[in-house]
Amino acid sequence: MAKLSKNIGEIELQCVCCRRLPDNGFPGALIDGLQELRDLVGGPIYITSGYRCPRHNKAVGGVPNSLHMKGWAADVTVPFMDPAKLFRLAEQCGFGGMGLYVGRGFVHVDVGPRARWCTDKYGKKLELSKYLPKIEEERKDVK
């Protein structure tokens, strides 16, 4: 498997069920954003979901037009880092879509159109602005 950037490899983004990669590769903006996020974190980021084949996307309850199926999205986490803090860092990396998954411990990033959302561990939509004060307080610890 090839390296896509200094710290991001294809193996991290391949479909977890079939190990396939998207036919057209990954957009440079996604790889650059993930590398920038890793640099801001100052250590490893863990990509829990990158490319998804249609079968895997359906199995995990992904939406039918998920950007994961194009290789345009990734779900990321950092052990011992509050996902709200990771979300704030990811905002600095030029991603279009970003979702904060409260209670599930990860942040979705993609290179599609600009969108922001927040859900609880059951998928119920939450008001992201209710989490922003907490994010702002944690931002003091960054850099």
Beta strands, then each sheet from edge to edge (+ up, - down):
strand 1: 46-49
strand 2: 73-77
strand 3: 97-101
strand 4: 106-110
strand 5: 115-119
strand 6: 125-126
sheet 1: 1+ 2- 4+ 3- 5- 6+
end
